[in-house]
Amino acid sequence: MLAKVKFCGMTRPQDAALAAEIGASYVGVVFADGPRRVDPPTGGRILDAAGNGVKRVGVFGTNDPEEVSRAAAAARLDVVQLHADPSSADVKAIRQKFRGEIWAAIRIAGTHIPGDAELLFDTADAIVLDARSDKRLGGSGQALPWNELAADLARDRGSSAVVLAGGLKPGNVAGAIRTLGPDVVDVSSGVESSPGIKDPWLMREFYAAATGQRAH
């Protein structure tokens, strides 16, 4: 099974442009606190460099509908990614303000998907599985226990797409796809030379491994 690719945590237009050139389906910027944080107008300009062939994603550290909708409009987003432990009620409230896709993150601390997260699988357009970190909401580089999560995902997977994040890199993404069968793989720190600075070679290698194709 092949997966679509999302390159996230963009801080430079040239990295967003390269992501599109390589063949990414999604390019993301981060509005949550952390080393890759940009403000919405800056994020919009970075995403502009990717052109019209990819979907624009913004990662949020808030579930406030007004704040999310304002930032989404400023950055002209196609997708909002809620990373602050959103509930199904949060997703429904934001859907009243934003007409694009809503992705909801489930941050996993142990080896299982939390039982109270199952409602999100039929509420959000996509579920983002990521490793929980005490230091930041995402981009920590921590990998998930894919084998242990496979049974949970088979049980809980509803109508939502599944986006796999957390510790992915060129050397392990193919195995993660074989094990969990996500619709999208989401990488940030795994293709960087330093926080927010993407490495072109690693980006190409990741895309090739995730899609089973030779990098462009």
C-alpha positions in Angstrom: 0.0 0.0 0.0 1.3 3.4 -0.9 0.5 6.7 1.0 0.3 10.3 0.1 3.1 12.5 1.5 2.8 15.7 3.7 5.9 17.7 4.4 5.3 19.9 7.4 7.0 22.5 9.5 7.9 24.7 6.6 9.7 28.0 7.5 11.2 28.9 4.1 9.5 29.3 0.7 12.2 27.3 -1.1 11.4 24.3 1.0 7.7 24.5 0.2 8.5 24.9 -3.5 10.7 21.8 -3.4 8.0 19.8 -1.6 5.6 20.5 -4.5 8.3 19.8 -7.1 9.0 16.4 -5.5 5.4 15.4 -5.6 3.9 16.0 -2.1 0.2 16.1 -1.8 0.2 18.4 1.3 2.5 21.1 2.6 2.2 22.4 6.1 3.2 25.3 8.3 3.0 25.4 12.1 1.1 28.1 14.1 1.6 26.3 17.4 4.4 27.3 19.7 7.8 25.7 18.9 10.9 26.1 16.8 9.0 26.0 13.5 6.3 28.4 14.4 5.3 31.1 11.9 2.4 33.6 12.0 -0.5 33.1 9.6 0.4 35.8 7.0 4.0 34.5 6.9 2.7 30.9 6.6 0.5 32.0 3.7 3.5 33.4 1.8 5.5 30.3 2.5 2.7 28.1 1.2 2.3 30.3 -1.9 5.6 29.0 -3.0 4.2 25.5 -3.3 1.8 26.6 -6.0 -1.7 25.3 -6.7 -1.0 21.6 -7.0 -0.8 20.8 -3.3 -3.1 21.3 -0.3 -2.2 23.9 2.2 -2.2 22.8 5.9 -1.9 24.8 9.1 -1.1 23.1 12.4 -2.8 24.7 15.4 -2.1 24.6 19.1 -5.6 25.9 19.9 -9.1 24.6 19.4 -10.8 28.0 19.5 -13.1 28.3 16.4 -12.6 32.1 16.0 -8.8 31.9 16.2 -8.6 28.9 13.9 -10.9 30.4 11.3 -9.1 33.8 11.3 -5.7 32.2 10.8 -7.0 29.8 8.2 -8.4 32.7 6.2 -5.1 34.7 6.5 -3.0 31.8 5.3 -5.6 30.6 2.8 -5.6 27.0 4.1 -7.2 24.0 2.6 -6.8 22.0 5.8 -6.6 22.8 9.5 -4.8 20.4 11.7 -5.8 20.5 15.4 -3.0 19.3 17.6 -4.1 20.4 21.0 -6.0 17.3 22.0 -9.3 18.2 20.2 -12.6 16.7 21.1 -15.3 15.8 18.6 -17.2 18.9 19.9 -14.2 21.0 19.0 -14.2 19.6 15.5 -17.9 20.3 15.1 -17.6 23.8 16.3 -14.7 24.6 14.0 -16.6 23.1 11.1 -19.2 25.8 11.5 -16.5 28.4 10.8 -14.2 26.6 8.3 -15.2 24.9 5.1 -12.1 23.0 4.4 -10.8 19.7 5.8 -10.3 19.3 9.5 -7.7 16.9 10.8 -7.6 16.0 14.5 -4.5 14.8 16.2 -4.5 11.9 18.7 -1.2 12.1 20.6 -0.3 8.7 21.9 1.8 8.4 25.1 1.8 4.6 25.4 1.1 1.7 23.1 -2.6 2.1 22.5 -5.0 4.7 21.0 -6.9 6.2 24.0 -10.5 4.9 24.2 -12.0 8.3 24.5 -10.6 9.2 21.1 -12.7 6.9 19.0 -15.4 9.5 18.4 -12.9 11.6 16.4 -12.6 8.8 13.8 -16.1 9.6 12.4 -16.1 13.4 13.2 -12.8 14.7 11.7 -11.9 14.3 8.0 -8.7 12.8 9.0 -7.1 11.5 12.2 -3.4 12.3 12.8 -1.6 9.7 14.9 1.4 11.3 16.6 3.6 10.7 19.6 2.8 12.7 22.7 5.7 14.9 24.0 5.8 16.9 27.1 7.9 19.6 25.4 5.9 20.3 22.2 2.8 19.5 20.4 4.5 17.9 17.3 7.7 17.6 15.4 9.5 15.9 18.4 10.9 13.1 16.3 9.5 10.5 18.6 8.3 7.3 16.8 5.1 5.5 17.6 4.9 1.7 18.4 3.4 0.8 15.0 3.0 -2.9 15.6 1.1 -2.4 18.9 -1.1 0.3 17.3 -2.1 -1.8 14.3 -4.9 -3.8 16.2 -6.3 -0.6 17.7 -6.4 1.1 14.3 -8.1 -1.9 12.8 -10.8 -1.7 15.5 -11.3 2.1 15.6 -10.8 3.1 12.0 -14.0 4.7 10.8 -14.8 6.9 7.9 -11.9 9.3 8.6 -8.6 9.1 6.7 -5.5 8.2 8.8 -2.4 10.4 8.8 0.7 8.9 10.4 3.2 11.2 12.0 5.8 10.8 14.8 9.4 9.9 14.1 9.1 9.1 10.4 12.2 9.3 8.2 13.4 7.9 4.9 14.7 4.7 6.6 11.5 3.7 8.4 8.5 5.1 6.5 8.0 2.2 4.2 7.8 -0.2 7.1 5.4 2.1 8.9 3.1 2.1 5.8 3.2 -1.7 5.6 2.3 -2.1 9.2 -0.4 0.5 9.6 -1.6 1.3 6.1 -2.1 5.1 6.6 -3.6 7.3 3.9 -1.0 10.0 4.4 2.5 10.1 6.0 3.5 13.3 7.7 7.1 14.3 8.2 8.9 17.3 9.7 12.0 16.7 11.7 12.8 13.5 9.8 13.8 15.5 6.7 15.6 18.4 8.4 19.2 19.5 8.8 18.1 21.7 11.7 14.7 22.7 13.1 12.6 24.2 10.3 15.4 23.8 7.7 14.6 21.0 5.3 17.3 18.9 3.7 16.5 18.4 0.0 18.2 15.0 -0.2 16.2 13.7 2.7 13.0 15.1 1.3 13.6 13.2 -2.0 14.5 10.0 -0.2 11.5 10.2 2.0 9.1 10.7 -0.9 10.7 7.9 -2.8 10.4 5.5 0.1 6.9 6.4 0.9 5.5 6.2 -2.6 7.7 3.3 -4.0 8.8 5.6 -6.7 12.1 7.1 -7.7 12.5 10.7 -6.4 12.2 13.3 -9.1 
